[in-house]
């Protein structure tokens, strides 16, 4: 009866053991049972139903193992991360070779997203100087990029 309900020999064995423990507990308390066979079957049936409900809840919470194996790790591969670190180091070296004002203009424009007019106002220089320094900085970075890409 329990095996038919669970479909699994191991789960059935666990339910039978739990049933025995409950019956032993009732006997230890000295509680009289009118129909021992019916009482044992009722306990086993209830435990099987509880186990089925537990497995249903777990099925809703946990995905099947196959789905877990198909999940990819969002972290970059080690070699990809190392290449990215090397490129950042090279870009940093390229930026260090720029004159300070040109570096500052490039960073304000590309990193902080300021327009050339906003940069000119912030640094107190003419917009044409910002345009010239930005062009020089971009040309310098492109030349560095060509050197590092074989």
Secondary structure, DSSP 8 states (H G I E B T S, - for coil): -HHHHH--HHHHHHHHHHHHHHHHHHHHHT---S-HHHHHHHHHHHHHHHHHHHHHHHHHHS--HHHHHT----S--HHHHHHHHHHHHHHHHHHHTS-HHHHHHHHHHHTS---HHHHHHHHTS-HHHHHHHHHHHHHHHHHHHHHH--
